[in-house]
Amino acid sequence: MAVFDLHSRKFLGYLEYNIKILCLCLEMNYDGNQNEALLFSKNHRLVKYDLKSLIDLSKLGSDSTKSSDSNNSLAPIWTSERERNAFGMCIDYSSNIENRKLYVCEDEEIIVYSAHNGLLITTIYISDAWGIRMNRNGDLIYSLFYKGILEIIKRPNLENLDFKKRDFVCGTDEGGSYYASGIAIDPNNGNIIAALHSLIVLFSPDGREIRRINTQSAQGCILDETSGTLYIASNGTKTIYVYN
């Protein structure tokens, strides 16, 4: 993983793990002291690290060479007990820090963990979920693998896991050729941005397509809520594209 300063775009260093990481999740103010945590799947288990500690270790390497695996010596805040790969993660910020929930797409399920300690809370049985986000209304939005559509769960009630009445949000003309490996939500208007490999598609909250942009191998996207800048990671070109 390469680390850049968001504002200056200066390269800070590498977090080298010699494993394929399918998705990342950043938790803001995870400890009540305005610090951030980075969550990802490592050796088939979820791990949570203090981001500043990881970045400090990455600076041990030079700007032109990857650092060694010395950052593997840093102890995670927690490690999950389940051995699964994560294909999408998001944090539910509606509760206090100790009760925040982490939603993770794992194989044929969406697993709900405690973001605070990594303990499993419950399982939502939804097949082929890939890429997941929660909007400010508490709605859970996710992509269906190779079905070219997004679905929504309106304010999921984890005490009643009957989610048969899921609202169909949106699809693409390509149908099963694409899936959204990256999803971002504009907090100002609720618009949904989906990275669909060769397309970036902007949808209204009710699923109406507003705009699409052709791109190459778009694998992930994130929206800077303060500036409105959209960052798209391209696996094919090894580039991060910036849209204002």
C-alpha positions as protocol buffer text, in pm:
chain_id: "A"
residue {
  index: 1
  type: MET
  ca { x: 0 y: 0 z: 0 }
}
residue {
  index: 2
  type: ALA
  ca { x: 132 y: 341 z: -96 }
}
residue {
  index: 3
  type: VAL
  ca { x: 63 y: 637 z: 134 }
}
residue {
  index: 4
  type: PHE
  ca { x: 16 y: 992 z: 3 }
}
residue {
  index: 5
  type: ASP
  ca { x: -65 y: 1319 z: 174 }
}
residue {
  index: 6
  type: LEU
  ca { x: -414 y: 1405 z: 53 }
}
residue {
  index: 7
  type: HIS
  ca { x: -361 y: 1782 z: 21 }
}
residue {
  index: 8
  type: SER
  ca { x: -6 y: 1803 z: -116 }
}
residue {
  index: 9
  type: ARG
  ca { x: -27 y: 1461 z: -293 }
}
residue {
  index: 10
  type: LYS
  ca { x: 324 y: 1399 z: -166 }
}
residue {
  index: 11
  type: PHE
  ca { x: 432 y: 1036 z: -147 }
}
residue {
  index: 12
  type: LEU
  ca { x: 496 y: 936 z: 215 }
}
residue {
  index: 13
  type: GLY
  ca { x: 601 y: 574 z: 187 }
}
residue {
  index: 14
  type: TYR
  ca { x: 483 y: 216 z: 151 }
}
residue {
  index: 15
  type: LEU
  ca { x: 304 y: -15 z: 389 }
}
residue {
  index: 16
  type: GLU
  ca { x: 447 y: -341 z: 263 }
}
residue {
  index: 17
  type: TYR
  ca { x: 269 y: -665 z: 345 }
}
residue {
  index: 18
  type: ASN
  ca { x: 341 y: -885 z: 39 }
}
residue {
  index: 19
  type: ILE
  ca { x: -27 y: -983 z: 22 }
}
residue {
  index: 20
  type: LYS
  ca { x: -314 y: -884 z: -202 }
}
residue {
  index: 21
  type: ILE
  ca { x: -544 y: -642 z: -20 }
}
residue {
  index: 22
  type: LEU
  ca { x: -887 y: -622 z: -181 }
}
residue {
  index: 23
  type: CYS
  ca { x: -1028 y: -330 z: 17 }
}
residue {
  index: 24
  type: LEU
  ca { x: -947 y: -77 z: 286 }
}
residue {
  index: 25
  type: CYS
  ca { x: -1162 y: 103 z: 540 }
}
residue {
  index: 26
  type: LEU
  ca { x: -1073 y: 416 z: 734 }
}
residue {
  index: 27
  type: GLU
  ca { x: -1236 y: 480 z: 1071 }
}
residue {
  index: 28
  type: MET
  ca { x: -1236 y: 842 z: 1178 }
}
residue {
  index: 29
  type: ASN
  ca { x: -1179 y: 937 z: 1543 }
}
residue {
  index: 30
  type: TYR
  ca { x: -1170 y: 574 z: 1649 }
}
residue {
  index: 31
  type: ASP
  ca { x: -1038 y: 652 z: 1997 }
}
residue {
  index: 32
  type: GLY
  ca { x: -1207 y: 981 z: 2085 }
}
residue {
  index: 33
  type: ASN
  ca { x: -878 y: 1170 z: 2035 }
}
residue {
  index: 34
  type: GLN
  ca { x: -930 y: 1247 z: 1664 }
}
residue {
  index: 35
  type: ASN
  ca { x: -700 y: 963 z: 1555 }
}
residue {
  index: 36
  type: GLU
  ca { x: -778 y: 743 z: 1256 }
}
residue {
  index: 37
  type: ALA
  ca { x: -764 y: 366 z: 1217 }
}
residue {
  index: 38
  type: LEU
  ca { x: -707 y: 159 z: 903 }
}
residue {
  index: 39
  type: LEU
  ca { x: -888 y: -172 z: 859 }
}
residue {
  index: 40
  type: PHE
  ca { x: -811 y: -436 z: 596 }
}
residue {
  index: 41
  type: SER
  ca { x: -790 y: -811 z: 541 }
}
residue {
  index: 42
  type: LYS
  ca { x: -451 y: -962 z: 623 }
}
residue {
  index: 43
  type: ASN
  ca { x: -387 y: -1337 z: 593 }
}
residue {
  index: 44
  type: HIS
  ca { x: -764 y: -1393 z: 566 }
}
residue {
  index: 45
  type: ARG
  ca { x: -839 y: -1209 z: 890 }
}
residue {
  index: 46
  type: LEU
  ca { x: -956 y: -853 z: 947 }
}
residue {
  index: 47
  type: VAL
  ca { x: -707 y: -629 z: 1124 }
}
residue {
  index: 48
  type: LYS
  ca { x: -736 y: -277 z: 1262 }
}
residue {
  index: 49
  type: TYR
  ca { x: -429 y: -53 z: 1300 }
}
residue {
  index: 50
  type: ASP
  ca { x: -368 y: 297 z: 1422 }
}
residue {
  index: 51
  type: LEU
  ca { x: -308 y: 485 z: 1096 }
}
residue {
  index: 52
  type: LYS
  ca { x: -53 y: 732 z: 1231 }
}
residue {
  index: 53
  type: SER
  ca { x: 162 y: 447 z: 1366 }
}
residue {
  index: 54
  type: LEU
  ca { x: 153 y: 276 z: 1027 }
}
residue {
  index: 55
  type: ILE
  ca { x: 250 y: 596 z: 845 }
}
residue {
  index: 56
  type: ASP
  ca { x: 534 y: 663 z: 1088 }
}
residue {
  index: 57
  type: LEU
  ca { x: 671 y: 316 z: 1009 }
}
residue {
  index: 58
  type: SER
  ca { x: 629 y: 371 z: 635 }
}
residue {
  index: 59
  type: LYS
  ca { x: 856 y: 676 z: 656 }
}
residue {
  index: 60
  type: LEU
  ca { x: 1139 y: 443 z: 757 }
}
residue {
  index: 61
  type: GLY
  ca { x: 1176 y: 370 z: 385 }
}
residue {
  index: 62
  type: SER
  ca { x: 1295 y: 622 z: 128 }
}
residue {
  index: 63
  type: ASP
  ca { x: 1063 y: 793 z: -118 }
}
residue {
  index: 64
  type: SER
  ca { x: 1193 y: 578 z: -402 }
}
residue {
  index: 65
  type: THR
  ca { x: 1212 y: 234 z: -244 }
}
residue {
  index: 66
  type: LYS
  ca { x: 967 y: 20 z: -57 }
}
residue {
  index: 67
  type: SER
  ca { x: 1024 y: -26 z: 311 }
}
residue {
  index: 68
  type: SER
  ca { x: 1085 y: -369 z: 457 }
}
residue {
  index: 69
  type: ASP
  ca { x: 830 y: -579 z: 641 }
}
residue {
  index: 70
  type: SER
  ca { x: 928 y: -407 z: 965 }
}
residue {
  index: 71
  type: ASN
  ca { x: 578 y: -262 z: 992 }
}
residue {
  index: 72
  type: ASN
  ca { x: 451 y: -617 z: 1042 }
}
residue {
  index: 73
  type: SER
  ca { x: 597 y: -593 z: 1393 }
}
residue {
  index: 74
  type: LEU
  ca { x: 336 y: -329 z: 1483 }
}
residue {
  index: 75
  type: ALA
  ca { x: 61 y: -492 z: 1687 }
}
residue {
  index: 76
  type: PRO
  ca { x: -292 y: -435 z: 1553 }
}
residue {
  index: 77
  type: ILE
  ca { x: -562 y: -287 z: 1771 }
}
residue {
  index: 78
  type: TRP
  ca { x: -753 y: -607 z: 1709 }
}
residue {
  index: 79
  type: THR
  ca { x: -762 y: -909 z: 1477 }
}
residue {
  index: 80
  type: SER
  ca { x: -1084 y: -1089 z: 1387 }
}
residue {
  index: 81
  type: GLU
  ca { x: -1131 y: -1456 z: 1473 }
}
residue {
  index: 82
  type: ARG
  ca { x: -1294 y: -1547 z: 1140 }
}
residue {
  index: 83
  type: GLU
  ca { x: -1074 y: -1647 z: 847 }
}
residue {
  index: 84
  type: ARG
  ca { x: -1240 y: -1476 z: 553 }
}
residue {
  index: 85
  type: ASN
  ca { x: -1143 y: -1231 z: 279 }
}
residue {
  index: 86
  type: ALA
  ca { x: -1312 y: -891 z: 283 }
}
residue {
  index: 87
  type: PHE
  ca { x: -1457 y: -757 z: -45 }
}
residue {
  index: 88
  type: GLY
  ca { x: -1599 y: -436 z: 97 }
}
residue {
  index: 89
  type: MET
  ca { x: -1621 y: -257 z: 433 }
}
residue {
  index: 90
  type: CYS
  ca { x: -1795 y: 42 z: 586 }
}
residue {
  index: 91
  type: ILE
  ca { x: -1843 y: 194 z: 930 }
}
residue {
  index: 92
  type: ASP
  ca { x: -2177 y: 284 z: 1087 }
}
residue {
  index: 93
  type: TYR
  ca { x: -2113 y: 610 z: 1277 }
}
residue {
  index: 94
  type: SER
  ca { x: -2464 y: 645 z: 1419 }
}
residue {
  index: 95
  type: SER
  ca { x: -2360 y: 511 z: 1761 }
}
residue {
  index: 96
  type: ASN
  ca { x: -2091 y: 619 z: 2004 }
}
residue {
  index: 97
  type: ILE
  ca { x: -1735 y: 497 z: 1952 }
}
residue {
  index: 98
  type: GLU
  ca { x: -1771 y: 184 z: 2166 }
}
residue {
  index: 99
  type: ASN
  ca { x: -2088 y: 76 z: 1981 }
}
residue {
  index: 100
  type: ARG
  ca { x: -1994 y: 152 z: 1622 }
}
residue {
  index: 101
  type: LYS
  ca { x: -2060 y: -128 z: 1375 }
}
residue {
  index: 102
  type: LEU
  ca { x: -1841 y: -250 z: 1091 }
}
residue {
  index: 103
  type: TYR
  ca { x: -2018 y: -403 z: 789 }
}
residue {
  index: 104
  type: VAL
  ca { x: -1800 y: -641 z: 585 }
}
residue {
  index: 105
  type: CYS
  ca { x: -1877 y: -824 z: 258 }
}
residue {
  index: 106
  type: GLU
  ca { x: -1741 y: -1176 z: 302 }
}
residue {
  index: 107
  type: ASP
  ca { x: -1813 y: -1447 z: 43 }
}
residue {
  index: 108
  type: GLU
  ca { x: -2188 y: -1519 z: 63 }
}
residue {
  index: 109
  type: GLU
  ca { x: -2261 y: -1294 z: 360 }
}
residue {
  index: 110
  type: ILE
  ca { x: -2241 y: -944 z: 503 }
}
residue {
  index: 111
  type: ILE
  ca { x: -2086 y: -978 z: 846 }
}
residue {
  index: 112
  type: VAL
  ca { x: -2147 y: -717 z: 1115 }
}
residue {
  index: 113
  type: TYR
  ca { x: -1861 y: -670 z: 1360 }
}
residue {
  index: 114
  type: SER
  ca { x: -1799 y: -436 z: 1648 }
}
residue {
  index: 115
  type: ALA
  ca { x: -1566 y: -173 z: 1505 }
}
residue {
  index: 116
  type: HIS
  ca { x: -1438 y: -115 z: 1857 }
}
residue {
  index: 117
  type: ASN
  ca { x: -1313 y: -466 z: 1941 }
}
residue {
  index: 118
  type: GLY
  ca { x: -1367 y: -680 z: 1631 }
}
residue {
  index: 119
  type: LEU
  ca { x: -1621 y: -916 z: 1789 }
}
residue {
  index: 120
  type: LEU
  ca { x: -1888 y: -1062 z: 1561 }
}
residue {
  index: 121
  type: ILE
  ca { x: -2237 y: -917 z: 1614 }
}
residue {
  index: 122
  type: THR
  ca { x: -2450 y: -1087 z: 1350 }
}
residue {
  index: 123
  type: THR
  ca { x: -2465 y: -1215 z: 991 }
}
residue {
  index: 124
  type: ILE
  ca { x: -2677 y: -1083 z: 704 }
}
residue {
  index: 125
  type: TYR
  ca { x: -2719 y: -1355 z: 441 }
}
residue {
  index: 126
  type: ILE
  ca { x: -2687 y: -1177 z: 108 }
}
residue {
  index: 127
  type: SER
  ca { x: -2507 y: -1356 z: -174 }
}
residue {
  index: 128
  type: ASP
  ca { x: -2246 y: -1187 z: -393 }
}
residue {
  index: 129
  type: ALA
  ca { x: -2226 y: -854 z: -207 }
}
residue {
  index: 130
  type: TRP
  ca { x: -1916 y: -666 z: -319 }
}
residue {
  index: 131
  type: GLY
  ca { x: -1846 y: -306 z: -223 }
}
residue {
  index: 132
  type: ILE
  ca { x: -2057 y: -147 z: 49 }
}
residue {
  index: 133
  type: ARG
  ca { x: -2134 y: 197 z: 193 }
}
residue {
  index: 134
  type: MET
  ca { x: -2374 y: 353 z: 441 }
}
residue {
  index: 135
  type: ASN
  ca { x: -2529 y: 694 z: 379 }
}
residue {
  index: 136
  type: ARG
  ca { x: -2614 y: 953 z: 643 }
}
residue {
  index: 137
  type: ASN
  ca { x: -2970 y: 821 z: 668 }
}
residue {
  index: 138
  type: GLY
  ca { x: -2833 y: 487 z: 785 }
}
residue {
  index: 139
  type: ASP
  ca { x: -2922 y: 307 z: 461 }
}
residue {
  index: 140
  type: LEU
  ca { x: -2686 y: 27 z: 356 }
}
residue {
  index: 141
  type: ILE
  ca { x: -2589 y: 34 z: -13 }
}
residue {
  index: 142
  type: TYR
  ca { x: -2396 y: -250 z: -176 }
}
residue {
  index: 143
  type: SER
  ca { x: -2311 y: -395 z: -516 }
}
residue {
  index: 144
  type: LEU
  ca { x: -2397 y: -743 z: -643 }
}
residue {
  index: 145
  type: PHE
  ca { x: -2097 y: -922 z: -792 }
}
residue {
  index: 146
  type: TYR
  ca { x: -2116 y: -939 z: -1175 }
}
residue {
  index: 147
  type: LYS
  ca { x: -2482 y: -841 z: -1182 }
}
residue {
  index: 148
  type: GLY
  ca { x: -2427 y: -475 z: -1260 }
}
residue {
  index: 149
  type: ILE
  ca { x: -2668 y: -344 z: -999 }
}
residue {
  index: 150
  type: LEU
  ca { x: -2673 y: -180 z: -659 }
}
residue {
  index: 151
  type: GLU
  ca { x: -2921 y: -260 z: -385 }
}
residue {
  index: 152
  type: ILE
  ca { x: -3021 y: -83 z: -68 }
}
residue {
  index: 153
  type: ILE
  ca { x: -3136 y: -187 z: 279 }
}
residue {
  index: 154
  type: LYS
  ca { x: -3330 y: 95 z: 440 }
}
residue {
  index: 155
  type: ARG
  ca { x: -3190 y: 149 z: 789 }
}
residue {
  index: 156
  type: PRO
  ca { x: -3113 y: -216 z: 866 }
}
residue {
  index: 157
  type: ASN
  ca { x: -3258 y: -342 z: 1193 }
}
residue {
  index: 158
  type: LEU
  ca { x: -3011 y: -599 z: 1322 }
}
residue {
  index: 159
  type: GLU
  ca { x: -3268 y: -731 z: 1567 }
}
residue {
  index: 160
  type: ASN
  ca { x: -3492 y: -831 z: 1275 }
}
residue {
  index: 161
  type: LEU
  ca { x: -3286 y: -972 z: 989 }
}
residue {
  index: 162
  type: ASP
  ca { x: -3573 y: -1018 z: 744 }
}
residue {
  index: 163
  type: PHE
  ca { x: -3439 y: -814 z: 451 }
}
residue {
  index: 164
  type: LYS
  ca { x: -3647 y: -971 z: 174 }
}
residue {
  index: 165
  type: LYS
  ca { x: -3797 y: -635 z: 79 }
}
residue {
  index: 166
  type: ARG
  ca { x: -3481 y: -469 z: -46 }
}
residue {
  index: 167
  type: ASP
  ca { x: -3531 y: -171 z: -275 }
}
residue {
  index: 168
  type: PHE
  ca { x: -3368 y: -206 z: -617 }
}
residue {
  index: 169
  type: VAL
  ca { x: -3159 y: 106 z: -660 }
}
residue {
  index: 170
  type: CYS
  ca { x: -2994 y: 107 z: -998 }
}
residue {
  index: 171
  type: GLY
  ca { x: -2841 y: -92 z: -1280 }
}
residue {
  index: 172
  type: THR
  ca { x: -2625 y: -40 z: -1585 }
}
residue {
  index: 173
  type: ASP
  ca { x: -2683 y: -121 z: -1950 }
}
residue {
  index: 174
  type: GLU
  ca { x: -2400 y: -372 z: -1931 }
}
residue {
  index: 175
  type: GLY
  ca { x: -2592 y: -587 z: -1685 }
}
residue {
  index: 176
  type: GLY
  ca { x: -2383 y: -877 z: -1563 }
}
residue {
  index: 177
  type: SER
  ca { x: -2056 y: -753 z: -1712 }
}
residue {
  index: 178
  type: TYR
  ca { x: -1978 y: -519 z: -1425 }
}
residue {
  index: 179
  type: TYR
  ca { x: -1996 y: -481 z: -1050 }
}
residue {
  index: 180
  type: ALA
  ca { x: -1916 y: -185 z: -830 }
}
residue {
  index: 181
  type: SER
  ca { x: -1594 y: -262 z: -647 }
}
residue {
  index: 182
  type: GLY
  ca { x: -1593 y: 98 z: -526 }
}
residue {
  index: 183
  type: ILE
  ca { x: -1888 y: 301 z: -399 }
}
residue {
  index: 184
  type: ALA
  ca { x: -1893 y: 658 z: -269 }
}
residue {
  index: 185
  type: ILE
  ca { x: -2183 y: 871 z: -146 }
}
residue {
  index: 186
  type: ASP
  ca { x: -2208 y: 1249 z: -164 }
}
residue {
  index: 187
  type: PRO
  ca { x: -2329 y: 1357 z: 183 }
}
residue {
  index: 188
  type: ASN
  ca { x: -2467 y: 1686 z: 48 }
}
residue {
  index: 189
  type: ASN
  ca { x: -2723 y: 1538 z: -191 }
}
residue {
  index: 190
  type: GLY
  ca { x: -2713 y: 1161 z: -136 }
}
residue {
  index: 191
  type: ASN
  ca { x: -2592 y: 1089 z: -489 }
}
residue {
  index: 192
  type: ILE
  ca { x: -2420 y: 753 z: -535 }
}
residue {
  index: 193
  type: ILE
  ca { x: -2092 y: 718 z: -724 }
}
residue {
  index: 194
  type: ALA
  ca { x: -2004 y: 367 z: -843 }
}
residue {
  index: 195
  type: ALA
  ca { x: -1671 y: 253 z: -989 }
}
residue {
  index: 196
  type: LEU
  ca { x: -1774 y: -13 z: -1242 }
}
residue {
  index: 197
  type: HIS
  ca { x: -1434 y: -104 z: -1390 }
}
residue {
  index: 198
  type: SER
  ca { x: -1456 y: 70 z: -1729 }
}
residue {
  index: 199
  type: LEU
  ca { x: -1718 y: 316 z: -1609 }
}
residue {
  index: 200
  type: ILE
  ca { x: -1772 y: 565 z: -1330 }
}
residue {
  index: 201
  type: VAL
  ca { x: -2147 y: 615 z: -1291 }
}
residue {
  index: 202
  type: LEU
  ca { x: -2325 y: 884 z: -1091 }
}
residue {
  index: 203
  type: PHE
  ca { x: -2672 y: 791 z: -966 }
}
residue {
  index: 204
  type: SER
  ca { x: -2935 y: 989 z: -780 }
}
residue {
  index: 205
  type: PRO
  ca { x: -3042 y: 849 z: -440 }
}
residue {
  index: 206
  type: ASP
  ca { x: -3343 y: 683 z: -606 }
}
residue {
  index: 207
  type: GLY
  ca { x: -3129 y: 509 z: -869 }
}
residue {
  index: 208
  type: ARG
  ca { x: -3166 y: 742 z: -1167 }
}
residue {
  index: 209
  type: GLU
  ca { x: -2849 y: 761 z: -1373 }
}
residue {
  index: 210
  type: ILE
  ca { x: -2718 y: 1118 z: -1391 }
}
residue {
  index: 211
  type: ARG
  ca { x: -2384 y: 1081 z: -1563 }
}
residue {
  index: 212
  type: ARG
  ca { x: -2124 y: 826 z: -1667 }
}
residue {
  index: 213
  type: ILE
  ca { x: -1753 y: 860 z: -1741 }
}
residue {
  index: 214
  type: ASN
  ca { x: -1547 y: 608 z: -1934 }
}
residue {
  index: 215
  type: THR
  ca { x: -1229 y: 501 z: -1757 }
}
residue {
  index: 216
  type: GLN
  ca { x: -992 y: 206 z: -1725 }
}
residue {
  index: 217
  type: SER
  ca { x: -1006 y: -60 z: -1455 }
}
residue {
  index: 218
  type: ALA
  ca { x: -1165 y: 158 z: -1187 }
}
residue {
  index: 219
  type: GLN
  ca { x: -1134 y: -50 z: -872 }
}
residue {
  index: 220
  type: GLY
  ca { x: -1202 y: 191 z: -588 }
}
residue {
  index: 221
  type: CYS
  ca { x: -1332 y: 540 z: -523 }
}
residue {
  index: 222
  type: ILE
  ca { x: -1350 y: 782 z: -236 }
}
residue {
  index: 223
  type: LEU
  ca { x: -1502 y: 1127 z: -203 }
}
residue {
  index: 224
  type: ASP
  ca { x: -1333 y: 1402 z: -2 }
}
residue {
  index: 225
  type: GLU
  ca { x: -1637 y: 1546 z: 175 }
}
residue {
  index: 226
  type: THR
  ca { x: -1465 y: 1874 z: 259 }
}
residue {
  index: 227
  type: SER
  ca { x: -1356 y: 1964 z: -94 }
}
residue {
  index: 228
  type: GLY
  ca { x: -1587 y: 1752 z: -309 }
}
residue {
  index: 229
  type: THR
  ca { x: -1287 y: 1596 z: -483 }
}
residue {
  index: 230
  type: LEU
  ca { x: -1338 y: 1241 z: -613 }
}
residue {
  index: 231
  type: TYR
  ca { x: -1044 y: 998 z: -621 }
}
residue {
  index: 232
  type: ILE
  ca { x: -1061 y: 691 z: -845 }
}
residue {
  index: 233
  type: ALA
  ca { x: -801 y: 413 z: -822 }
}
residue {
  index: 234
  type: SER
  ca { x: -728 y: 235 z: -1151 }
}
residue {
  index: 235
  type: ASN
  ca { x: -580 y: -112 z: -1121 }
}
residue {
  index: 236
  type: GLY
  ca { x: -505 y: -132 z: -1493 }
}
residue {
  index: 237
  type: THR
  ca { x: -309 y: 192 z: -1526 }
}
residue {
  index: 238
  type: LYS
  ca { x: -170 y: 193 z: -1167 }
}
residue {
  index: 239
  type: THR
  ca { x: -300 y: 550 z: -1139 }
}
residue {
  index: 240
  type: ILE
  ca { x: -523 y: 751 z: -909 }
}
residue {
  index: 241
  type: TYR
  ca { x: -749 y: 984 z: -1108 }
}
residue {
  index: 242
  type: VAL
  ca { x: -872 y: 1306 z: -947 }
}
residue {
  index: 243
  type: TYR
  ca { x: -1207 y: 1466 z: -1035 }
}
residue {
  index: 244
  type: ASN
  ca { x: -1336 y: 1797 z: -901 }
}
